[in-house]
Amino acid sequence: MIRAEITMQELERKRIANDLHDSLGPLLSSVKMYMQSIENVSDENKALLNIANAHIDDTITGLRQISYNLSPEGLSRNGLIKAIEEYLFRINSAKTLEIDFDAKNEIKLPETIEIHLFRIIQEIVNNTIKHAQATNLRLIIAVADKQVTVMSIDNGIGFNPNETRTGTGGLGLSSIRSRCEILNASLTLTADINHGCSYLIKAPITKFY
């Protein structure tokens, strides 16, 4: 049931991402091109056109980010590590959180497992940004002994994992647990008030080959 639901979510995400990329993006670019071709414009109207063009640029950038978050193209093209690096580069560029990423060795996994690991890392990063009040997050991913290990450590405010966290990342944690269940992975969550939070995920990979 969980596997089917998440599979449908991924298919719908990909469809929406393709629609944004293939339809709205080119349409907005065409609108901008037509606006730039307008001639004999007064200085006042030229200023308004410049403002409108800037808004269109911001909208196109936003659509690309949404499309990427929904379905990262680099995952199928370049593999998990490159996709994570690209995603984290976008996060680090926003300067909201400093993220150190360490891939212990070259990792090539079936796309079946890579998409779930990528989404797990997305959820960890999102939860850290939204709720942890952290300034640094360390992410480590490695493959050894027929298992992939993902570890994260942040320096945020932490929380009591025994308490229900309604509205404070509970949905993200639920998604992480669901994807771990699909991967038959173990999940160890360590957190304490004012002492940050860490995740340790270990997933066997032999069943995916």
N, C-alpha and C positions, 0 to 999 in steps of 0.2 A: 504493500500500500504506500509506504513512504517512498520507496524507490520509484514507483510509477508517478507519484505526485511530483517529485523533484525532477524526473525526466521530462514531464510535461512542462514544468516551469522553465527548464533550460531550452526546450524547443520554442516556447512562446517568447522567451527573451531573445533568442536568435532571430525570430521572425520580426519582432518589433525593431531590433537593432538594424536589420536589413532594410526595413521600411524607412527608418530615419535616415540611414546612409544613402539609400538609392533614390528616395523620393523628396523628402524635405530639404536635404542638403543641397542637391542640385537646383531645386526650385528657388531657395534663398539666394544662391549664387547668381541665378538668372535675374532675379529682382535687383540685386546690387549692380549687375552689369547694365541693365536698362537705366537705372538711376544715374549711373556714371556717364551715360551717353547723352543725357539731357543737355541741350545747349542754350546759350543766351539766358543764363540764370542770374538774377540779381544777387548782390552780395548777401542780402538777408536770407534769401532762399538757398543760396549756396551753403551758408552756415547750417541751415536746417537739414540740407541733404547730407552734409558731413556728419551731423549728429545721427541721422538715420542710418548712414553707412556703418558707423561705429556700432550702433545697436545690432545691425545685421551681422557684423563680424563677431560680436559677443554671442549672438544666438547660434551661429554656425559652430563656434568653439564649444558652446554648451551642448549642442546636439552631438558633436563628436565625442565629448566626454560621456554623455549618457549612453550613446551607442557602444562605446568601449566597455563601460561598466556592465552593460547588459550582455555583451558577447565579445570578449577580447579576441581580436583577429589573430594576434601574435601567438596565441596558445596553440592553434592547429598548425600555424606556419613555422614557428620557431621553437616550440616546446615550452615546458613549464617554467624553467629557470629564466629564460629570456622574457617570457610574459610577466613573471613576477617582477623582474628588474624594471621593465617598462612601466608597470603599474606603480611601483614604489617611487620611480623617478617623478611621476606625475604628482604623487603625494608630497614628496620632499620638495618639489618645486613650489608648492603652495606654502611651505615653511610653517605648517601647522603642527608638525611632529617630525622629529629627526628619527629616521628609521635606518638601522644597520642590518644589512642582509648578508648572510653567509651561506653559500651553497657548498657543502663539504666536498662534493665531487660532481663529475658530469652525470646528469640525471636524464634518462630517457624512459618514460613510462607510457603505457597505453593511454590514449586520450580519455578512456573511461574513468581512470583514476585521476588523471591530471586536472580535469575540470572540477572535480570535487575538492581536491587539495587547493586549487586556485581560489575557489569560493570560500573555503575555510579561512584561508589567509586574508581574503577580502573582509570577512566578518570580523576577524581578530583586529585588523587595522581600523575598521569602522568603529567597532566598540571602543577601542583605545582612544580614538580621536573624539568621539562623542561623549564618553562617560568617564574616562580614567583621569583626565586632567594631567596626562603624562607629557613629559618633554622628550622622552627617548623610548624607543621600542626596538628590541633586538629580535630578529627572526633568523632561525637556523633550519635548514632542510638538508637531510642526508639520506643516502640509501646504503644499507649494509645488512648482511645476513638475511637477505630476501625480505626486507621490510624497509619502508620509508618512514623516517622520523621527522616530525615538524615540532619545533620548540619556539615559544615566544616568551619574552620577559619585558615588562614595562616598569617604569618608575612612578606610576600614578598613585592615586589615592586609595586604590584597592576597594574591596567590599567584602561583606560577609557572604560566602557562597551558600550558606545554609538558609539564608533568607530569600524569599521570593522577590525577584527584582523587576517588578512590574514597571514598564515604561523606562527602564534604565539598562537596556541591552538584553533583556530577557529573550526577545525574539531572535536576536543574533546568536545567542548561546544555544537556543533551541535548534536553529539551523545547523550550527556546528555539530551538535549531538546527532542530528538526523543524518548528516553526511558521514559522520564517523560510523554510524550504525550500518549504512550502506557499504562502506569500505571494510566492515568487520574490524574496525580500528579501536584501540583503547584510547581513552581520553582521560587525562589527569589535569584537573584544574586546581591550582593553588593560589589562594588570595587571602588577604587580610587587610583590615582597615589600616590605611597609611603605610602599607608595605607592598603596594603594587600587586600585580597579577601575572601569573604565568600559565601557559598551556603546554602540555606535552602530549603529542598524538603519535601513536605508532600503528601503522597499517601494513598488514602483510600484502605482498605484491604477487606472490606466485599464482593466486587464483585468477589473475587478470591476464595471464599469458597463455 
